[in-house]
């Protein structure tokens, strides 16, 4: 993604795609405010997501970011803030 596309909405859409893929979920079966734990997220998913975040956005984040920001909306906000500061 180019820097002009890195809005909270775009990051949230990207995260939603990861959640759909990891959990084999229908995109309309949850909201951006559904806790990752309620979607069946495990530590393995958190590690995988961190790798995908690094590959896609160039950010190195700890897996605990998923537990500190436990929804798509919260995590997208956190990632947007990290991207703005780099």
N, C-alpha and C positions, 0 to 999 in steps of 0.2 A: 504494500500500500504506500502511496506517496504521502508526503506530509500534508498535502491539501485535503486528503480524504480522512484524516485522523480526527474525526469528531467523536463525541461520546456515542452518537447514534451508529456511526460506522463500526466503531469498536464493539458496541453492543450486538450489532448484527453479526459480526465475525464470531463473537463469543457464543451467540445463539447457535450458529452453525457448528461450532465445536461440540456444544452440549448435545445437539441433535445427533451428531455423528457418534460421539462416545457412548451415549446412552441408548442409541437406536430409538429415539423418541420422535414423535410427530411434532413438527414445528409449532403447531397451534395447541399443543397439549399442556403448555406451561407459560407463565408470564416472566417478564424480566425481573420480577420481584419474588419468584419462587426460590427458596433456599436450595443451594446445590445439594445439600444433604437429602432433601426431599426428592431430588431427581436421581438419587442413587450414586452420587459422586463419592468416590473413595480416594484414598491417598494415591493410588495408581493413576486415576484420572487427573488429580492435581499435578502430579509430576509430569504427565504427558502434556497437560495444558501449559505448564511453565516452559517446556521445550518448544511448544508451538508459538507461544508468546515471543520467545527469544528469536525463533526463526522468522516470524512475521514482522515483528516490530523492532527487533534489535535490543530488546530490554531483557536483562537478566533479573529474574524475580525468584524469590523463594516460594516453595509450595505452600507455605503458610499464608500467602496472600489470599488464597482461595478461602481460607477459614476466617481471615480478618475482614474480608469483603465477600460475604457468602451468597451474593446474588449476582446475576448478570449486570443489573443496573449499578450496584455498588462497585463491582470489579471494573466495569467500563469506566466509571468515574475515576477510580484510582489509577487505572492505566493511562487515561487521558492526562491526568495530573503529572504522572511520571514522564510521559512523552513531552509535555510542555516544558518541563524543567531540564531536559537534556540538551 
